Amino acid sequence: MGSMTQMERCPACHARLGQAEVCSRCGTDFSISRRAERQAQALSRLAVHQLVQGKTQQAAATAGAASGLADSPLARAVTQMLTCRRGM
């Protein structure tokens, strides 16, 4: 998933997950968390687009929404950039 921090191992049995939505060893379903990861990635890209367009308030809100769904280094970077801009 690119720059996203992605669950690599099943938290239940520690099997490698890869891109799977269901653990092949124990059967734990991660489809909802995988969907959240994909949504966070899309929102992070949108936040960057909004930032480039100068829509800083929207970019901040979108990055916050992305971070609320899943750990997103890209969303964190947008938030940090906006925080630095405010400090100038």
N, CA, C and O of each residue as an XYZ file, in Angstrom:
352
protein
N       0.808     -1.211      0.000
C       0.000      0.000      0.000
C       0.839      1.258      0.000
O       0.441      2.264      0.587
N       1.926      1.226     -0.608
C       2.698      2.446     -0.750
C       3.245      2.946      0.563
O       3.922      2.210      1.280
N       2.955      4.203      0.887
C       3.550      4.845      2.050
C       2.763      4.625      3.340
O       3.172      5.096      4.401
N       1.676      3.938      3.261
C       0.866      3.692      4.455
C       1.547      2.673      5.346
O       2.249      1.778      4.873
N       1.333      2.821      6.622
C       1.749      1.793      7.551
C       0.667      0.736      7.519
O      -0.491      1.002      7.841
N       1.053     -0.463      7.128
C       0.071     -1.522      6.933
C       0.341     -2.669      7.901
O       1.489     -2.990      8.209
N      -0.728     -3.267      8.364
C      -0.618     -4.433      9.226
C       0.046     -5.549      8.417
O      -0.483     -5.979      7.392
N       1.196     -6.011      8.879
C       1.932     -7.040      8.162
C       1.688     -8.433      8.729
O       1.799     -9.433      8.019
N       1.355     -8.487     10.012
C       1.126     -9.768     10.669
C      -0.217     -9.755     11.382
O      -0.679     -8.722     11.866
N      -0.817    -10.908     11.432
C      -2.084    -11.060     12.137
C      -1.854    -10.841     13.628
O      -0.993    -11.501     14.210
N      -2.597     -9.933     14.265
C      -2.421     -9.712     15.699
C      -2.878    -10.911     16.536
O      -2.479    -11.045     17.693
N      -3.706    -11.774     15.961
C      -4.205    -12.933     16.703
C      -3.207    -14.090     16.725
O      -2.963    -14.683     17.775
N      -2.624    -14.413     15.548
C      -1.745    -15.592     15.483
C      -0.356    -15.284     14.933
O       0.496    -16.171     14.889
N      -0.115    -14.054     14.516
C       1.177    -13.567     14.018
C       1.585    -14.122     12.658
O       2.754    -14.025     12.284
N       0.655    -14.696     11.919
C       0.950    -15.149     10.556
C       1.141    -13.933      9.659
O       0.570    -12.873      9.917
N       1.935    -14.080      8.619
C       2.103    -13.001      7.646
C       0.794    -12.828      6.877
O       0.166    -13.800      6.456
N       0.394    -11.552      6.704
C      -0.872    -11.267      6.035
C      -0.710    -10.895      4.568
O      -1.564    -11.230      3.748
N       0.371    -10.211      4.230
C       0.473     -9.688      2.871
C      -0.675     -8.738      2.620
O      -0.941     -7.855      3.436
N      -1.360     -8.904      1.503
C      -2.506     -8.054      1.158
C      -3.830     -8.707      1.542
O      -4.894     -8.143      1.285
N      -3.777     -9.882      2.150
C      -4.991    -10.645      2.459
C      -5.898     -9.899      3.432
O      -5.433     -9.188      4.323
N      -7.188    -10.077      3.240
C      -8.174     -9.491      4.147
C      -8.606    -10.473      5.216
O      -9.220    -10.084      6.209
N      -8.288    -11.756      5.019
C      -8.601    -12.793      5.999
C      -7.315    -13.582      6.245
O      -6.647    -14.002      5.301
N      -6.978    -13.775      7.505
C      -5.765    -14.514      7.859
C      -5.911    -15.967      7.404
O      -6.901    -16.632      7.708
N      -4.914    -16.438      6.676
C      -4.967    -17.802      6.158
C      -4.771    -18.839      7.259
O      -5.160    -19.996      7.096
N      -4.174    -18.438      8.370
C      -3.923    -19.392      9.450
C      -5.107    -19.508     10.404
O      -5.576    -20.611     10.684
N      -5.591    -18.368     10.904
C      -6.630    -18.433     11.946
C      -8.006    -17.978     11.474
O      -9.000    -18.173     12.174
N      -8.070    -17.371     10.285
C      -9.362    -16.968      9.735
C      -9.888    -15.625     10.208
O     -11.027    -15.270      9.902
N      -9.085    -14.869     10.948
C      -9.524    -13.553     11.405
C      -9.750    -12.643     10.194
O      -8.921    -12.580      9.286
N     -10.879    -11.948     10.199
C     -11.275    -11.088      9.081
C     -10.792     -9.657      9.339
O     -11.165     -9.039     10.335
N      -9.972     -9.147      8.442
C      -9.449     -7.786      8.545
C     -10.000     -6.882      7.449
O      -9.417     -5.838      7.159
N     -11.111     -7.269      6.840
C     -11.637     -6.504      5.707
C     -11.996     -5.072      6.098
O     -11.783     -4.148      5.314
N     -12.534     -4.879      7.290
C     -12.902     -3.521      7.712
C     -11.653     -2.671      7.933
O     -11.620     -1.511      7.523
N     -10.630     -3.228      8.573
C      -9.411     -2.444      8.798
C      -8.679     -2.182      7.484
O      -8.096     -1.112      7.309
N      -8.701     -3.132      6.566
C      -8.085     -2.918      5.244
C      -8.828     -1.816      4.496
O      -8.203     -0.986      3.835
N     -10.152     -1.802      4.594
C     -10.943     -0.744      3.951
C     -10.581      0.612      4.562
O     -10.445      1.599      3.839
N     -10.427      0.665      5.869
C     -10.049      1.918      6.533
C      -8.671      2.378      6.057
O      -8.455      3.572      5.847
N      -7.737      1.439      5.886
C      -6.413      1.786      5.379
C      -6.499      2.390      3.980
O      -5.837      3.387      3.692
N      -7.309      1.791      3.115
C      -7.469      2.312      1.751
C      -8.130      3.687      1.762
O      -7.730      4.573      1.007
N      -9.132      3.870      2.607
C      -9.805      5.168      2.695
C      -8.848      6.232      3.230
O      -8.852      7.367      2.754
N      -8.036      5.871      4.210
C      -7.063      6.822      4.758
C      -6.048      7.219      3.695
O      -5.648      8.381      3.618
N      -5.636      6.270      2.885
C      -4.688      6.559      1.813
C      -5.308      7.536      0.801
O      -4.658      8.492      0.378
N      -6.550      7.293      0.423
C      -7.229      8.183     -0.528
C      -7.409      9.580      0.073
O      -7.202     10.581     -0.612
N      -7.787      9.647      1.334
C      -7.952     10.952      1.987
C      -6.618     11.674      2.115
O      -6.565     12.897      1.982
N      -5.561     10.955      2.366
C      -4.228     11.573      2.463
C      -3.836     12.216      1.142
O      -3.323     13.335      1.115
N      -4.081     11.501      0.045
C      -3.781     12.076     -1.279
C      -4.650     13.303     -1.545
O      -4.176     14.288     -2.111
N      -5.918     13.247     -1.140
C      -6.805     14.399     -1.307
C      -6.295     15.586     -0.491
O      -6.336     16.721     -0.965
N      -5.820     15.339      0.718
C      -5.291     16.417      1.564
C      -4.096     17.098      0.896
O      -3.970     18.321      0.952
N      -3.233     16.323      0.272
C      -2.090     16.899     -0.441
C      -2.592     17.763     -1.594
O      -2.102     18.873     -1.799
N      -3.557     17.261     -2.337
C      -4.132     18.009     -3.454
C      -4.733     19.330     -2.955
O      -4.533     20.378     -3.569
N      -5.459     19.274     -1.855
C      -6.059     20.490     -1.296
C      -4.978     21.462     -0.840
O      -5.113     22.672     -1.020
N      -3.916     20.943     -0.255
C      -2.819     21.792      0.196
C      -2.169     22.511     -0.987
O      -1.884     23.706     -0.914
N      -1.940     21.787     -2.060
C      -1.348     22.375     -3.264
C      -2.243     23.477     -3.827
O      -1.750     24.471     -4.360
N      -3.548     23.301     -3.709
C      -4.504     24.307     -4.203
C      -4.660     25.477     -3.239
O      -5.395     26.419     -3.532
N      -3.985     25.434     -2.102
C      -4.086     26.521     -1.135
C      -5.279     26.422     -0.216
O      -5.574     27.370      0.512
N      -5.963     25.318     -0.231
C      -7.136     25.107      0.624
C      -6.676     24.498      1.952
O      -6.909     23.322      2.231
N      -6.021     25.326      2.755
C      -5.354     24.811      3.947
C      -6.316     24.290      5.012
O      -6.037     23.274      5.648
N      -7.430     24.961      5.212
C      -8.384     24.476      6.220
C      -8.972     23.129      5.808
O      -9.126     22.231      6.636
N      -9.294     22.997      4.533
C      -9.828     21.723      4.052
C      -8.766     20.634      4.132
O      -9.062     19.496      4.499
N      -7.527     20.985      3.788
C      -6.432     20.019      3.844
C      -6.223     19.527      5.277
O      -5.990     18.339      5.503
N      -6.306     20.441      6.240
C      -6.139     20.061      7.643
C      -7.247     19.109      8.085
O      -6.990     18.113      8.761
N      -8.476     19.425      7.699
C      -9.612     18.569      8.073
C      -9.506     17.203      7.405
O      -9.777     16.180      8.034
N      -9.117     17.182      6.144
C      -8.999     15.923      5.413
C      -7.866     15.077      5.975
O      -8.020     13.865      6.125
N      -6.735     15.692      6.286
C      -5.617     14.955      6.886
C      -6.014     14.400      8.251
O      -5.630     13.286      8.608
N      -6.778     15.175      9.009
C      -7.262     14.696     10.303
C      -8.184     13.504     10.155
O      -8.118     12.557     10.938
N      -9.050     13.552      9.144
C      -9.948     12.421      8.895
C      -9.150     11.185      8.500
O      -9.460     10.079      8.942
N      -8.127     11.364      7.672
C      -7.281     10.234      7.265
C      -6.587      9.626      8.469
O      -6.542      8.405      8.616
N      -6.048     10.470      9.325
C      -5.349      9.981     10.519
C      -6.292      9.270     11.473
O      -5.882      8.357     12.190
N      -7.549      9.682     11.485
C      -8.528      9.031     12.337
C      -8.880      7.622     11.877
O      -9.321      6.794     12.674
N      -8.686      7.359     10.606
C      -8.993      6.035     10.061
C      -7.839      5.049     10.212
O      -8.047      3.890     10.571
N      -6.635      5.510      9.938
C      -5.466      4.624      9.972
C      -4.220      5.487     10.050
O      -4.252      6.673      9.724
N      -3.122      4.883     10.483
C      -1.856      5.594     10.531
C      -1.443      5.944      9.109
O      -1.302      5.061      8.263
N      -1.252      7.218      8.849
C      -0.899      7.673      7.508
C       0.264      8.652      7.586
O       0.081      9.801      7.987
N       1.459      8.206      7.205
C       2.600      9.126      7.203
C       2.354     10.351      6.321
O       2.807     11.448      6.646
N       1.646     10.171      5.218
C       1.360     11.292      4.329
C       0.442     12.302      5.013
O       0.666     13.508      4.911
N      -0.577     11.828      5.701
C      -1.473     12.733      6.431
C      -0.720     13.452      7.549
O      -0.945     14.638      7.790
N       0.173     12.734      8.231
C       0.995     13.373      9.274
C       1.866     14.469      8.676
O       2.036     15.528      9.281
N       2.419     14.219      7.490
C       3.274     15.211      6.843
C       2.483     16.466      6.482
O       2.975     17.583      6.649
N       1.263     16.282      5.990
C       0.409     17.441      5.671
C       0.126     18.232      6.944
O       0.224     19.459      6.952
N      -0.221     17.533      8.010
C      -0.514     18.203      9.280
C       0.713     18.953      9.793
O       0.594     20.088     10.254
N       1.886     18.332      9.717
C       3.121     18.987     10.166
C       3.434     20.213      9.320
O       3.869     21.239      9.844
N       3.215     20.110      8.013
C       3.464     21.242      7.137
C       2.545     22.410      7.485
O       2.980     23.560      7.533
N       1.292     22.108      7.725
C       0.345     23.161      8.088
C       0.681     23.764      9.433
O       0.529     24.971      9.621
N       1.132     22.957     10.368
C       1.534     23.460     11.684
C       2.741     24.387     11.549
O       2.800     25.426     12.205
N       3.698     24.017     10.704
C       4.882     24.875     10.480
C       4.488     26.188      9.826
O       5.031     27.241     10.160
N       3.535     26.125      8.886
C       3.087     27.353      8.212
C       2.436     28.317      9.194
O       2.630     29.530      9.108
N       1.660     27.768     10.129
C       0.995     28.623     11.118
C       2.002     29.283     12.045
O       1.785     30.396     12.525
N       3.123     28.577     12.295
C       4.147     29.077     13.194
C       4.999     30.171     12.593
O       5.757     30.833     13.303
N       4.882     30.370     11.274
C       5.716     31.380     10.604
C       5.224     32.770     10.853
O       5.814     33.731     10.361
